[in-house]
Amino acid sequence: MDIGEIARRAGVARSTVSYALSGKRPVSVETRRRIQQVIDELDYRPNASARALKEGRTRTVGLVIPPAGPRLTSMQLDFVGSVVEAAARVDLDVLLSPSGGDRDRSLERLISGRRVDGVILMEILMEDSRVARVAQSGVPFVTIGRVRDPDATWWVDMDYAALVGRCVDHLADLGHRHVALVNRSPALMAAGYSPGHRARDGFAEAVARRGVSGSEFCCEDDVAGGERCVAEILATRPSTTAIVTVNEAALPGVQRALERAGHEIPRTFSVAGIAAHQWAEEFHPPLTAADVPSLAMGTVAVELLAEHIADPDAPAGHRLFMPPISLRDSTGSVPRPSARPAFFSPAAPRRFREADAD
């Protein structure tokens, strides 16, 4: 059943039915009454577009995701799922839009065509042109993550600086004096990836405050990257006894490289960090970590966006999450010198590099 049939039965033009449904033009009381009577008799339900015209809303929000590449990470997928679930609970649809490089045309179509009532942006950079563009458009938006100066924007984020600092504190309390930070990829860090830069700042502050030696290593976001990164740490910083990581995708490689070097976690080497619960539990032994509350963060992002849509002039809202460090089995007291692997030497990483080249 469509508006053409309603128009025929009510004896009016299709455009008149459309105007009556959308309210875009005045329709006489008698004509509106006849149209409504036919709608009631036919039990007609206007489609989403008609409802949007009538309400002045699309009841759709855009979720701007990073380019998928080979695949989205587990944490990224968790955020996508949490936003979709939270939106469904308040009767909102979600339109996914990739961004990055030439894919920003998709974002432009999203906001310039007013296809959505609001936008949620993921994977925020310290200086993010997408944030500036959406702000300029006037479309309500919320970011998962935050720019360098976020006071004027709506956002939800984790306190990466403080959480990395807590990991350093935990390791220092266990006696570790030489700690490495396994950060995100060189490309992301060069682009100004916000969580990575805030993790870097928190790490630098914590090692200075605790008087321990700290080194940062950028790491590709995959298993092979984790292996190469640990090989570099062991070769260039052989006194290192613990790692703090914010690169969950590299964790299997981190574990594999430490085991190949003869380390036993946590007896001879400790690992802690920030990761999705799934990655933390799949690490062997389970990872001491701040578990990323992706479900709660996605829910709050949708709630903030709904608030922003309802009142575009309201003061910017935000929520900074600070989950506890879950103490699992991957961290222990600093090892005695005699407990270090007998064959531990800078030569081992070179073998890993040769294998990677093959």
C-alpha positions in Angstrom: 0.0 0.0 0.0 1.4 3.4 -1.0 0.3 7.1 -1.1 -1.0 6.6 -4.6 -3.7 4.3 -3.4 -4.5 6.6 -0.6 -4.8 9.5 -3.0 -7.1 7.5 -5.3 -9.5 6.5 -2.5 -9.5 10.0 -0.9 -10.0 11.7 -4.3 -7.0 13.9 -4.0 -3.6 14.2 -5.7 -0.6 12.2 -4.6 1.2 15.5 -3.7 -1.7 16.4 -1.4 -1.3 13.2 0.5 2.4 13.8 0.7 1.8 17.3 2.1 -0.6 16.0 4.6 1.9 13.4 5.9 4.9 15.7 5.9 3.3 19.0 7.0 5.4 20.8 4.5 2.4 22.7 3.0 -1.0 23.5 4.4 -3.9 21.1 3.7 -7.5 22.0 4.5 -9.1 20.4 7.5 -11.7 18.5 5.4 -9.1 17.1 3.0 -6.8 16.1 5.9 -9.8 14.4 7.5 -10.6 12.4 4.4 -6.9 11.3 4.0 -6.7 10.3 7.6 -9.9 8.3 7.3 -8.5 6.3 4.4 -5.2 5.8 6.2 -7.1 4.4 9.3 -9.2 2.1 7.1 -6.2 0.7 5.3 -4.0 0.6 8.5 -1.3 2.4 6.5 2.0 3.0 8.1 4.2 5.8 6.6 7.7 4.6 5.7 10.7 6.0 7.4 11.2 8.8 4.9 7.7 10.1 5.3 8.0 10.0 9.1 11.3 11.8 8.8 9.7 14.6 6.7 6.9 14.9 9.2 9.1 15.0 12.2 11.9 16.9 10.7 14.2 14.0 11.7 15.7 11.0 10.0 15.9 8.9 13.2 19.3 7.9 11.8 22.8 8.6 13.1 26.0 8.2 11.3 28.9 6.2 12.7 32.2 7.3 11.1 34.6 4.4 11.2 38.3 4.2 10.1 39.1 2.5 6.8 38.5 -1.3 7.2 41.7 -2.3 5.4 42.1 -6.0 5.8 39.8 -5.9 8.9 38.7 -3.8 11.8 40.4 -4.5 15.1 38.5 -6.3 17.8 38.3 -3.1 19.8 36.9 -1.2 16.9 34.3 -3.8 16.2 33.3 -3.7 19.9 32.7 0.0 19.6 30.7 -0.4 16.4 28.5 -3.1 18.0 28.0 -1.1 21.2 26.8 2.0 19.2 24.5 -0.1 17.1 22.9 -1.8 20.1 22.6 1.5 22.1 21.0 3.2 19.1 18.5 0.4 18.6 17.4 0.8 22.2 16.2 4.3 21.5 14.8 3.5 18.1 17.6 5.0 16.0 19.2 3.5 12.9 22.9 3.6 12.3 24.5 4.4 9.0 28.2 3.4 8.8 30.6 5.7 6.9 34.3 5.0 6.4 36.8 7.8 6.6 40.4 8.5 5.9 42.1 9.4 2.7 39.7 9.7 -0.3 37.0 8.0 1.8 36.2 11.4 3.4 33.9 11.9 0.5 31.5 9.6 2.3 31.6 11.8 5.4 30.9 14.8 3.2 27.8 13.2 1.7 26.7 12.2 5.2 26.7 15.7 6.6 26.1 17.9 3.5 23.0 15.9 2.5 21.6 15.9 6.1 21.1 12.2 5.7 21.5 11.8 9.5 20.4 13.6 12.6 23.9 13.4 14.2 27.3 11.8 13.8 29.6 9.7 16.1 33.3 9.9 15.1 35.8 7.1 16.0 39.6 6.9 16.1 40.2 10.6 16.9 43.5 12.4 16.1 44.9 15.2 18.3 44.3 17.6 15.4 41.4 16.0 13.5 40.1 17.6 10.3 37.0 15.5 10.4 36.0 17.0 13.7 36.5 20.5 12.4 34.5 19.8 9.3 31.5 18.3 11.2 31.6 21.2 13.6 31.5 23.6 10.7 28.5 21.9 9.2 26.4 22.4 12.3 25.4 18.7 12.5 25.4 17.5 16.1 28.2 15.1 16.8 30.1 13.2 19.5 33.6 11.7 19.3 34.8 8.5 20.8 38.2 9.9 21.8 39.1 13.5 22.0 41.1 16.2 20.2 43.9 18.1 21.8 41.6 20.9 23.0 38.2 19.2 23.5 36.4 21.7 25.6 34.1 22.9 22.8 33.2 19.4 21.6 31.0 16.5 22.9 33.1 13.4 23.6 33.6 10.1 25.4 37.0 8.7 26.1 39.3 6.7 28.3 42.0 8.3 30.3 44.9 6.7 28.5 47.5 8.8 30.2 46.4 8.0 33.7 45.8 4.3 33.0 49.3 3.9 31.5 50.6 5.7 34.5 48.9 3.2 36.8 50.4 0.3 34.9 53.9 1.8 35.4 53.1 2.3 39.1 52.1 -1.3 39.4 55.3 -2.5 37.8 57.4 -0.2 39.8 55.8 -1.4 43.0 56.8 -4.9 41.9 60.4 -3.8 41.7 60.8 -3.3 37.9 63.3 -0.5 37.1 63.4 -0.8 33.3 60.1 -0.6 31.5 59.1 -0.3 27.8 56.0 1.1 26.3 54.7 -0.7 23.2 52.6 1.9 21.5 50.6 2.0 18.3 52.1 2.0 14.7 54.5 4.6 13.5 52.0 5.7 10.9 49.2 6.3 13.5 51.6 8.1 15.8 52.8 10.3 13.0 49.2 11.2 12.1 48.6 12.3 15.7 46.5 9.3 17.0 45.0 10.6 20.2 45.1 7.5 22.5 48.7 6.8 21.4 49.9 10.3 22.2 48.1 10.4 25.5 49.6 7.0 26.4 53.0 8.4 25.5 52.5 11.4 27.7 51.3 9.3 30.6 54.2 6.9 30.3 56.8 9.7 30.3 55.2 11.3 33.4 55.0 8.1 35.3 58.6 6.9 34.7 59.9 10.3 35.7 57.8 10.3 38.8 58.8 6.8 39.8 62.4 7.2 38.9 62.5 4.2 36.6 64.0 3.9 33.1 61.5 4.0 30.3 61.7 3.5 26.6 58.9 3.8 24.0 58.6 1.6 20.9 56.1 2.1 18.1 54.6 -1.2 16.9 52.6 -2.2 13.9 49.1 -3.3 14.8 49.5 -7.1 14.1 51.1 -10.2 15.3 54.3 -9.9 13.2 54.6 -6.3 14.5 54.5 -7.5 18.1 57.2 -10.0 17.4 59.5 -7.4 15.7 58.9 -4.9 18.5 59.8 -7.3 21.3 62.9 -8.4 19.3 63.9 -4.7 19.1 63.3 -4.1 22.8 65.4 -7.1 23.9 68.2 -6.2 21.5 68.4 -2.5 22.2 67.2 -2.4 25.9 68.4 -5.8 27.3 67.8 -4.6 30.9 64.1 -4.3 30.3 62.0 -6.6 32.5 58.5 -5.3 31.8 56.3 -4.0 29.1 53.2 -1.7 29.2 51.2 -2.0 26.0 48.3 -0.1 24.4 48.6 -2.2 21.2 46.2 -5.1 21.8 46.5 -6.4 18.2 50.2 -7.0 18.7 49.7 -9.0 21.9 50.0 -12.5 20.4 53.3 -11.5 18.8 54.5 -10.0 22.1 53.8 -13.3 23.8 55.4 -15.4 21.1 58.6 -13.3 20.9 59.1 -13.4 24.7 58.7 -17.2 24.7 61.1 -17.6 21.8 63.6 -15.5 23.8 63.3 -18.0 26.7 61.2 -15.8 28.9 58.5 -17.2 31.2 55.7 -14.7 31.9 55.7 -13.4 34.7 58.6 -15.2 36.3 61.2 -13.6 34.1 59.2 -10.9 32.3 56.0 -8.9 33.1 53.4 -7.5 30.7 50.6 -5.1 31.5 48.5 -2.6 29.5 45.2 -1.5 28.1 43.1 -3.9 26.1 39.7 -5.2 25.3 38.6 -7.9 27.8 38.8 -10.6 25.1 42.5 -9.9 24.3 43.4 -9.7 28.0 41.9 -13.1 28.7 43.4 -14.8 25.6 46.9 -13.7 26.5 48.9 -16.4 28.2 48.8 -16.0 31.1 45.9 -13.6 31.3 47.0 -10.0 31.0 47.0 -7.5 33.8 45.2 -4.7 32.1 42.6 -1.9 32.2 39.8 -3.5 30.3 38.3 -1.2 27.7 34.6 -0.7 28.5 33.5 -0.5 24.9 29.8 -1.3 25.6 29.5 1.4 28.2 31.4 4.0 26.1 29.3 3.3 23.0 26.1 3.6 25.1 27.2 6.9 26.6 28.2 8.2 23.1 24.7 7.5 21.8 23.1 9.1 24.9 25.2 12.2 24.6 24.4 12.4 20.9 20.7 12.1 21.6 21.0 15.0 24.1 23.0 17.1 21.6 20.4 16.5 18.9 17.5 17.4 21.2 19.3 20.6 22.3 22.0 21.7 19.8 22.8 24.8 21.9 23.3 22.9 25.2 26.8 23.1 26.8 29.1 20.4 25.5 28.9 17.1 27.4 31.6 14.6 27.9 32.6 11.5 29.9 36.1 10.3 30.8 36.3 6.6 31.7 38.8 5.3 34.2 38.4 1.5 34.5 40.4 -0.3 37.2 43.5 -2.2 36.4 42.4 -5.9 36.6 45.3 -7.8 38.3 45.7 -11.1 36.4 48.7 -13.3 36.0 51.0 -11.6 33.6 52.8 -9.4 36.1 55.1 -10.4 38.9 58.1 -9.3 41.0 61.2 -8.2 39.1 63.3 -11.4 38.4 66.6 -12.1 40.0 69.5 -11.9 37.6 69.9 -15.7 37.8 66.3 -16.2 36.6 67.0 -14.5 33.3 67.1 -16.8 30.2 70.6 -18.4 29.9 70.7 -17.6 26.2 69.3 -14.1 26.6 71.4 -11.8 24.3 71.0 -9.2 21.7 71.8 -11.9 19.1 68.4 -13.5 19.4 66.4 -10.6 17.8 68.5 -10.8 14.7 67.3 -14.4 14.1 63.7 -13.1 14.3 64.4 -10.4 11.7 65.9 -13.0 9.3 62.9 -15.2 9.8 60.6 -12.3 9.0 62.5 -11.6 5.8 62.0 -15.1 4.7 
